[in-house]
Amino acid sequence: MSEFKRIPPEQAQTLRAQGAVVVDIRDPQIYAADHINGAKHLDNHSISDFIRGADLDAPTVVVCYHGNSSQSAAAYLVSQGFSDVYSLDGGFELWRATYPTETEPSPQE
């Protein structure tokens, strides 16, 4: 069983450019207001569907507010069979400070 790895925004950006899946576990309203471009929102209601449809070997970067909650979520994904999981150190807040042009709000419905 592999473990997840904690990575800085620069490494996450490299993985993202190579096609890694980015999942954001923050509150839905906060995610909708601003998130990493292309990130998928995951919560207790959507995680089962995400796991069922996921490529368990695809690099997966988990994002939260500051990099704490994402560690628990990353460990959970590893326990579910994901083999290449990362937790974004500093979370969305450090990402936004590092890559301010690489975030977007969700489209208004």
C-alpha positions in Angstrom: 0.0 0.0 0.0 1.4 3.4 -1.0 1.2 6.5 1.0 0.2 10.0 -0.2 2.8 12.7 -0.6 2.7 16.3 0.6 3.8 18.6 -2.2 4.2 22.4 -2.7 2.1 24.3 -5.3 5.0 24.3 -7.8 5.0 20.5 -7.9 1.2 20.4 -8.0 1.3 22.7 -11.0 3.8 20.4 -12.8 1.5 17.4 -12.1 -1.5 19.3 -13.2 0.2 20.2 -16.4 0.9 16.5 -17.0 -2.8 15.7 -16.5 -3.2 15.0 -12.8 -6.7 15.0 -11.4 -7.2 17.9 -8.9 -9.9 17.5 -6.3 -11.0 20.2 -4.0 -12.7 19.2 -0.7 -13.6 22.7 0.6 -17.2 23.7 1.3 -19.3 23.9 -1.9 -20.0 27.6 -1.6 -16.3 28.4 -1.2 -15.3 26.1 -4.1 -17.9 27.8 -6.3 -16.5 31.2 -5.5 -13.0 30.3 -6.5 -11.0 27.1 -7.1 -8.0 25.8 -9.1 -8.8 25.8 -12.8 -10.2 22.4 -13.7 -10.5 21.1 -10.1 -13.4 18.8 -9.3 -15.3 19.4 -6.1 -15.6 16.4 -3.8 -17.7 16.0 -0.6 -19.3 13.2 1.3 -22.1 13.0 -1.2 -19.9 12.8 -4.4 -16.9 10.9 -3.3 -18.3 7.4 -3.9 -19.2 8.2 -7.5 -15.8 9.8 -7.9 -14.0 6.7 -6.6 -16.2 4.4 -8.8 -15.3 6.3 -12.0 -11.7 7.1 -11.2 -8.5 5.8 -12.7 -6.9 4.6 -9.5 -3.4 4.9 -11.0 -3.9 8.5 -12.2 -2.0 11.2 -10.2 -4.5 12.8 -7.9 -3.9 16.1 -6.0 -6.2 16.8 -3.0 -6.8 20.5 -2.1 -8.4 22.0 1.0 -8.1 25.5 2.6 -4.6 25.3 4.1 -3.3 21.8 3.6 -4.5 20.0 6.7 -7.9 18.4 5.8 -6.5 17.3 2.5 -4.0 15.0 4.2 -6.9 13.0 5.7 -8.7 12.9 2.4 -5.6 11.9 0.6 -5.0 9.0 3.1 -8.6 8.0 2.5 -8.1 7.8 -1.3 -5.0 5.7 -0.7 -7.1 3.4 1.5 -9.6 3.1 -1.4 -6.9 1.9 -3.8 -5.5 5.1 -5.3 -1.8 4.6 -6.0 -0.5 8.1 -6.8 -2.0 10.6 -4.3 -0.8 14.1 -3.2 -1.9 16.6 -0.6 -1.3 20.2 -1.5 0.8 21.8 1.2 -0.6 25.3 2.0 -3.9 24.4 0.4 -5.8 26.6 -1.9 -4.7 29.7 -0.1 -1.0 29.1 -0.9 -2.0 28.0 -4.5 -3.9 31.3 -5.0 -1.0 33.3 -3.7 1.5 31.4 -5.9 -0.7 31.2 -9.1 -3.3 33.9 -8.9 -4.2 33.5 -12.6 -4.8 29.7 -12.3 -8.0 30.0 -10.3 -11.6 30.5 -11.5 -15.2 30.7 -10.1 -17.8 28.1 -11.0 -20.1 29.2 -13.9 -23.3 30.8 -12.6 -26.3 28.6 -13.3 
